[in-house]
Amino acid sequence: MARVRAFWHHVVRGYSYEICGECGRPVEQVWLTDNQLWQDVMGHEGGLLCIPCFDAELEDRGLLVRWKPVVEGRATRP
């Protein structure tokens, strides 16, 4: 099903950004995790997951993640 969703988003909708490798939906938020946690969850260094799929993978392992916002710069408006 993920491949069908990814195809629909890329080809039909013309969405040209990141697509989750698990569910096939657009990754709508930019997010980072440390390499060790990613490897623990994914089992390798590559790939791309949306936040809900990453959270689901953690929950399947009995883990809970706490997301916290961090300001890394100021947006400039025209």
Secondary structure, 3 states (H helix, E strand, C coil): CHHHHHHHHHHHCCCCCCECCCCCCECCCCCCCCHHHHHHHHCCCCCCCCHHHHHHHHHHCCCCCCCCCCCCCCCCCC
